[in-house]
Amino acid sequence: MAFHHPPPGQRHQAGDTRARWRHALHQALFGWLNLALTAPSVYLWLGLPLIMRQHGWSGTQIGLFQLAGLPAVFKFALAAPVERHRFAAGHYRGWAALLCLLLALLLCLIGRQPLLASRFELFALAFAAAMMATWADIPVNALAIKLLPASQRLRAGGLRSAALSMGAIVGGGLMLLAQARWGWRAPFWLMAGGLGLGVVALGFVREPAAPMPEPTGVANLPSGQWRGYFAQPGAMAWNGLLLLCFPFVGAAWFYLKPLLLDHGFAPAQIAWAVGVGGGLAAAGAGLAGARAIKAAGMARAIPGVAVLGLLALVALSAAVWLDAPPAGLLAAAMLVAVAMGATATLAFGLTMYFTRPGFDAVDYGTQASLFALSRLAVPLAGGLLIDSVGYRGMLLALTMSMALVTLLALRQRQRIAGIVSGRHLGEGARG
């Protein structure tokens, strides 16, 4: 009895279809994991400030509470044990599952009783949760870099940006509504459950063996690994932009809820309009941004995204300075959300191009540390400005800073675009 074998063209087509489905499922999983890791951080650092303001916390106190997120600055150090110690059943997958479960446990501890009056305990547990979320983010995104081909990286950046925006909807909107309806515990238990679902899904991922890094010498020490990252062509130009492209727009978004509260908006109205509506706008901008960046080309997209951020800050500053009606403030807030989503897509997409095979966790962690450093420092400075010169002065400072970032983007765009183009052509598929 003869068996029919499909011609090579059909076999190749079937293999491409399976690969597309596999990459789509991986993208969906990494999107969920980024959402599940983002929601707790957003709730702690963007949602709770609204509740803190209601309970009498000052702008400086809210800004100082951001120091609980300081572990994000040290991702470069947390990445070293992830790269060094390997799970037999899956290197990055094992780390991701373990750390996500530990974060879920910490969320349950924070949610066991209201802690707004116990400021030190809340800060300590928030610090521990930030440590675990920061640590878990490293293997999750290193696994994404390892499994997805180079052609999927900009799309992955867009999906991650959208997932973070959806995390903002969950943490900055829906969890505030859950807290108002069901009390202090509900948000933390719900977010812990989301992490548990992600861990279950990780069990179905097949992680290939990692490429071996340089076999001996100083390159295998953490200091050598970090120096290797900074020695990459174009890394210094990219790092400057990475430090500055997001934090000024991000700081405006961070203080948007307290700003609207002080301008007479009701907490539920803020949760729906900014937490949910703004999150949807940022998510849409993240998904659309990946296609727009690809169509425009990196050399145009880099300054274009910076200009969008500048326009958003100009609009919000004008709305506050001119005492715009509620509709004007909300329209400016939506523009900030769109700029934030587009900027995140560009930043996350480019981050995936500046990693070396075998050092995905270390190189991702180094870039994430730089990103977090400015993302924490600028809101802290913003809180001090609010207490000293008010929202108007803070927004003016953010707008002027973003104007300088736009000039930097114009100067560095060709250098970064050339590096990305060479990496894309040279690496091919890594999935």
C-alpha positions in Angstrom: 0.0 0.0 0.0 1.5 3.3 -1.1 1.5 6.3 1.2 0.8 9.7 -0.2 3.5 12.3 0.7 2.6 16.0 0.2 4.9 17.8 -2.2 7.7 19.9 -0.6 5.8 23.2 -1.3 2.8 22.0 0.7 5.0 20.7 3.6 6.8 24.1 3.7 3.5 25.9 3.7 2.1 23.7 6.5 5.3 24.4 8.5 4.9 28.1 8.0 1.3 28.0 9.2 2.3 26.1 12.3 5.1 28.6 13.0 2.7 31.5 12.7 0.3 29.9 15.1 3.1 29.1 17.5 4.3 32.7 17.4 0.8 34.0 17.8 0.3 31.9 20.9 3.6 33.0 22.3 2.7 36.6 21.7 -0.6 36.1 23.5 1.1 34.4 26.5 3.7 37.1 26.8 1.0 39.8 26.5 -0.9 38.2 29.4 2.2 37.8 31.6 3.1 41.4 31.0 -0.4 42.5 31.9 -0.4 40.3 35.0 3.0 41.7 36.1 2.0 45.3 35.3 -1.4 45.5 37.0 0.0 45.2 40.6 2.6 47.8 39.9 0.1 50.2 38.3 -2.3 49.7 41.2 0.4 50.3 43.8 2.0 53.3 42.1 -0.8 54.8 40.0 -4.0 53.6 41.6 -3.1 54.0 45.3 -2.0 57.6 44.9 -5.6 58.5 44.3 -6.6 56.8 47.5 -3.6 58.2 49.3 -4.6 61.7 48.3 -8.1 61.1 49.7 -6.6 60.0 53.0 -4.4 63.2 53.3 -1.1 62.2 51.8 0.9 65.1 50.4 2.5 65.3 47.0 5.9 64.8 48.5 4.7 61.8 50.5 3.2 60.3 47.3 6.3 61.0 45.4 8.5 59.4 48.1 6.3 56.3 48.1 7.6 55.8 44.6 10.9 54.8 46.1 9.2 51.5 46.9 9.7 50.8 43.2 13.5 51.3 43.5 14.2 47.6 42.8 13.4 48.2 39.1 16.6 50.2 38.9 18.6 47.1 39.8 17.3 44.8 37.1 20.9 44.6 35.7 21.9 42.9 39.0 18.8 40.7 39.3 19.4 39.5 35.7 22.7 37.9 36.6 21.4 34.9 38.7 18.7 34.4 36.1 21.4 34.0 33.4 23.7 31.9 35.6 21.4 29.4 37.3 19.4 27.3 34.9 16.3 25.1 35.4 16.7 21.7 33.8 13.1 21.7 32.4 13.3 25.2 30.9 15.7 28.0 31.8 13.7 31.3 31.6 10.4 29.5 31.9 11.3 28.0 35.3 12.5 31.4 36.6 9.3 33.1 35.3 7.0 30.6 37.0 8.8 30.7 40.3 9.0 34.5 40.6 5.4 35.0 39.4 4.2 32.6 42.2 6.2 34.5 44.8 4.7 37.8 43.6 1.2 36.4 43.9 2.0 35.4 47.5 3.2 38.9 48.3 0.0 40.4 46.9 -2.0 38.2 49.2 0.0 39.5 52.1 -0.6 43.1 51.2 -4.3 42.4 50.8 -4.8 40.7 54.1 -5.9 44.0 55.8 -6.0 47.8 55.0 -2.5 49.4 55.4 -3.0 53.1 54.5 -2.5 54.0 58.1 0.5 51.7 58.5 2.7 53.6 56.1 6.0 51.8 56.9 4.4 48.3 56.5 2.8 49.3 53.3 6.1 50.7 52.0 8.0 47.5 53.0 5.5 45.1 51.4 5.2 47.3 48.3 9.1 47.3 48.1 9.1 43.5 48.2 6.4 43.3 45.6 8.3 45.6 43.4 11.4 43.5 43.8 9.5 40.3 42.8 7.7 42.0 39.9 11.0 43.4 38.7 12.7 40.1 38.9 9.9 38.2 37.2 9.9 40.6 34.3 13.4 39.6 33.4 12.9 35.9 32.5 9.4 36.6 31.0 10.8 39.1 28.5 14.1 37.2 28.0 11.9 34.2 27.1 10.0 36.3 24.6 13.3 37.5 23.0 14.5 33.9 22.8 11.3 32.4 21.3 10.3 35.1 18.9 12.0 35.7 15.5 13.6 39.1 14.7 10.8 39.9 12.3 8.3 39.7 15.2 10.1 42.1 17.6 8.5 45.4 16.7 5.1 43.6 16.9 6.1 42.2 20.3 7.0 45.7 21.4 3.5 46.9 20.3 1.8 44.0 22.1 3.8 44.6 25.2 3.0 48.3 25.1 -0.7 47.4 24.7 -0.5 44.8 27.5 1.1 47.4 29.8 -1.7 49.8 28.9 -4.3 47.1 29.6 -2.5 46.6 32.9 -3.0 50.3 33.5 -6.7 49.8 32.8 -6.8 46.9 35.3 -4.5 48.4 37.9 -5.4 52.1 37.5 -9.1 51.7 36.8 -10.8 48.4 37.4 -8.9 47.6 40.6 -9.9 51.0 41.9 -13.5 50.2 41.2 -13.1 46.8 42.8 -11.6 48.4 45.9 -14.4 50.9 46.1 -17.0 48.2 45.8 -15.5 45.2 47.7 -12.8 46.7 49.9 -9.1 46.6 50.3 -8.6 42.8 49.8 -10.4 42.3 46.4 -7.8 44.0 44.1 -4.9 42.1 45.5 -6.6 38.7 45.4 -7.8 39.3 41.8 -4.3 40.2 40.6 -2.8 37.2 42.4 -5.2 35.0 40.5 -4.1 36.6 37.2 -0.5 35.7 37.9 -1.6 32.1 38.7 -3.2 31.7 35.3 0.0 32.9 33.7 2.0 30.3 35.5 -0.3 27.5 34.4 0.1 28.7 30.8 3.9 28.7 31.1 3.7 25.0 31.7 2.7 24.4 28.1 5.7 26.4 26.6 8.5 24.4 25.1 11.7 26.3 25.5 14.6 25.4 23.3 18.1 25.1 24.6 19.9 28.4 25.0 22.8 29.3 22.8 26.0 29.2 24.8 27.7 32.5 25.6 31.4 33.1 25.5 32.9 30.0 27.1 35.5 31.4 29.5 37.0 34.5 30.8 35.7 37.8 32.2 32.8 37.8 29.7 31.0 35.3 31.9 31.3 37.5 35.0 28.5 40.0 35.6 30.8 43.0 35.1 32.0 41.5 31.8 28.5 40.8 30.6 27.4 44.4 31.3 30.5 45.8 29.6 29.7 43.6 26.6 26.3 45.2 26.3 27.6 48.7 26.4 30.3 47.8 23.8 27.7 47.0 21.2 27.7 49.3 18.2 25.2 52.2 18.7 24.5 51.2 22.3 25.5 54.6 23.8 23.3 56.5 21.4 20.4 54.2 22.2 20.9 54.3 25.9 20.7 58.1 26.0 17.4 58.0 24.2 16.2 55.0 26.3 16.8 57.1 29.5 14.9 60.1 28.3 12.2 59.1 25.8 9.5 58.0 28.3 9.8 59.5 31.8 8.5 63.0 31.1 5.3 61.8 29.5 5.1 59.0 32.1 5.4 61.5 35.0 2.6 63.6 33.5 0.5 60.4 33.4 1.5 59.5 37.0 0.2 62.7 38.5 -2.8 63.0 36.2 -5.2 61.3 38.7 -4.2 63.5 41.7 -4.4 66.5 39.3 -7.9 65.7 38.2 -8.9 65.0 41.8 -7.7 68.4 42.9 -9.6 69.9 39.9 -12.9 68.6 41.2 -13.3 65.2 39.4 -14.9 62.4 41.4 -12.8 59.3 42.1 -15.1 57.0 40.2 -15.1 59.4 37.2 -11.3 59.5 37.2 -11.2 55.7 37.4 -13.4 55.3 34.4 -12.2 58.2 32.3 -8.5 58.0 32.9 -7.9 54.5 34.3 -10.1 52.7 31.7 -10.5 55.2 28.9 -6.9 56.4 29.0 -5.7 52.8 29.2 -7.7 51.8 26.1 -6.3 54.9 24.3 -2.7 53.9 25.2 -3.3 50.2 24.2 -4.7 51.2 20.9 -1.8 53.6 20.3 0.6 50.7 21.2 -0.9 48.3 18.7 -1.3 50.9 16.0 2.2 52.3 16.7 3.9 49.1 15.8 2.4 49.2 12.3 3.0 53.0 11.9 6.6 52.7 13.0 7.2 49.9 10.5 5.5 51.8 7.7 7.3 55.1 8.4 10.7 53.6 9.0 12.8 53.9 12.2 14.6 57.1 11.1 11.3 58.9 10.9 9.5 57.1 13.8 12.1 58.0 16.4 11.7 61.8 16.2 8.0 61.4 15.3 7.2 59.7 18.6 9.2 62.3 20.5 7.2 65.1 18.8 4.0 63.3 19.7 5.1 63.3 23.4 6.0 67.0 23.2 2.6 67.9 21.7 0.8 65.9 24.4 2.6 67.7 27.2 2.0 71.1 25.5 -1.7 70.3 25.4 -2.0 69.2 29.0 0.1 72.2 30.2 -2.1 74.6 28.2 -5.3 73.0 29.6 -4.1 73.5 33.2 -2.6 76.9 32.7 -5.8 78.2 30.9 -8.2 76.5 33.4 -9.8 74.5 30.6 -13.2 73.0 31.3 -13.4 69.3 32.3 -13.8 68.2 28.6 -10.6 70.0 27.7 -8.6 68.4 30.6 -9.9 64.9 29.6 -9.0 65.5 25.9 -5.5 66.5 26.9 -5.3 63.4 29.1 -6.2 61.1 26.2 -3.5 62.7 24.1 -1.0 61.9 26.9 -2.2 58.3 26.9 -1.7 58.0 23.2 1.8 59.4 23.4 2.6 57.1 26.2 1.4 54.0 24.3 3.4 55.0 21.1 6.5 55.8 23.1 6.4 52.5 24.9 6.0 50.6 21.7 9.1 52.2 20.2 11.2 51.7 23.4 10.2 48.1 24.0 10.7 47.2 20.3 14.1 48.7 20.1 15.1 47.1 23.4 14.8 43.7 21.8 17.3 44.6 19.1 20.0 45.5 21.6 20.3 42.0 23.2 23.0 39.5 22.4 22.3 35.7 21.9 23.1 33.9 25.1 22.8 37.1 27.2 19.1 37.9 26.6 18.3 38.3 30.4 21.4 40.4 31.2 21.0 42.8 28.2 17.3 43.1 28.8 17.8 43.7 32.5 20.5 46.4 31.8 18.2 48.3 29.5 15.2 47.9 31.9 17.4 49.3 34.7 18.2 52.4 32.7 14.5 52.8 31.7 13.4 52.5 35.4 16.0 54.8 36.7 14.6 57.8 34.9 11.0 56.6 35.3 11.4 56.7 39.1 13.5 59.9 39.3 11.3 62.2 37.3 8.0 61.5 39.2 9.9 62.0 42.5 11.1 65.4 41.2 7.6 66.1 39.9 6.1 65.6 43.4 8.6 68.1 44.9 7.6 70.6 42.1 3.9 70.1 42.8 4.4 71.1 46.4 6.7 74.0 45.6 5.3 75.5 42.3 2.1 73.6 41.7 0.9 71.5 38.8 1.5 74.4 36.3 5.2 74.7 37.2 5.6 70.9 37.1 4.0 70.5 33.7 6.0 73.4 32.3 9.3 71.7 33.4 8.2 68.4 31.9 7.3 70.1 28.6 10.7 71.9 28.4 12.5 68.7 29.1 10.6 66.9 26.4 11.6 69.5 23.9 15.2 68.7 24.6 14.5 65.0 24.2 13.0 65.8 20.8 16.2 67.5 19.7 18.2 64.4 20.9 15.9 62.1 18.9 16.5 64.1 15.8 20.3 63.9 16.3 20.5 60.2 17.0 17.8 58.8 14.7 20.0 57.8 11.8 22.6 56.1 14.0 19.9 54.0 15.8 18.0 53.2 12.7 21.1 52.0 10.9 21.9 49.6 13.8 18.4 48.2 13.9 18.3 47.6 10.2 21.6 45.8 10.3 20.5 43.6 13.2 17.2 42.7 11.5 18.9 41.6 8.3 21.8 39.9 10.0 20.0 37.9 12.7 17.0 36.5 10.8 14.8 34.2 12.8 15.8 33.4 16.3 12.6 31.5 17.2 
